Amino acid sequence: MLRPLAGALGAWRGACGVVRPLSSGPARTSVATLPQRTVLSLEGRDTLKFLQGAITNNVQRLEEERRAGAVARDVFYAAFLNPQGRMVADALLYHRAQANEPSVLIEIDAQVQDDLVKFLKRFKLRSKFRITDVSDTWDVRQVWGPGAEQLINNAPTDDSCLVAARDVRAPSMGWRVLCPAGETPSFLASAEQVSPEEYTIHRMLSGVPEGANELNSGTSLPLECCVDYMNGVDFHKGCYIGQELTARTHFTGLIRKRVMPVMLTRPDAPHRTPIRLSSMSSLNVAQMCD
């Protein structure tokens, strides 16, 4: 038997309330390091101009933050699409306020790093920016729970913590933190260190798909992956790679399928095992967790 995860669709549709976790355990503030995430750096005078034509969201916000020298308070979420409008990668982007020239860090699933680098080089042409793998420099962490915002408010603004920003993909997701690799920032010392698997469970309970196991590169449409529900698409920004099909799908309202979180009362199905619901076509299990 399958049943939808509580609050997941409400989170996708921009509900104002916090998605309540299904766990009956005591509330706690948790922090998880995410080794499955990798970070690329784009740096150079044409960085933001290139990204504006390459991703689903509007880079104007990053440009305004850069000019103001401001530190981002919200994560910038977007997707890279191929010319056919299919997913290449979902990404979280962060501008570096202290940089002398436009500089953006792109956080992605490590499984799609090579594909994204090929994509960037293919469409770079004469644009003036450099692509660098900085995964060995920065650790990606997620902080969530009742005390997360208070911890983030104590985050330093120097290089000991490059980013501490609210994850806008769902109200219950918490905060994303980028800090030097191998170091635990002092402001996170009071949070409970948990495993990446606990982050995956938290993310699924919040109804947030992420990475190559759940968002099929080369085949899935961004709206099928709920990138629009997670504040990752600007339908008024103008042209970008893959924009035509995305806009047509949105404005015609014809979306035949979406990524859907479900809970199995007997979670013994192997990875990607077809399952069948009464009166429904077969579904594929993209990711399982206990």
Buried (B, 14 or more C-beta within 10 A) or exposed (E): EEEEBBBBBBBBEEBEEBBEBEEEEEEEBBBBBBEBBBBBBBBBEBBBBBBBBBBBBBBEBBBEBBEEEEBBEEBBBBBBBBEEBBBBBBBBBBBBBEEEEBBBBBBBBBBBBEBBBEBBEEBBEEBBBEBEEBBEBBBBBBBBBEBBBEBBEEBEEEEEBBBBBBBBBBBBBBBBBBBBBEEBBEBBEEBEEBEEEBBBBBBBBBBBBBBBBBBBBEEBBBBBBBBBBBBBBBEEBEEBBBBEBBBEBBEEEEEEEBBBBBBEEEEEEEEEEEEEEEEEEEBEBBBBEE
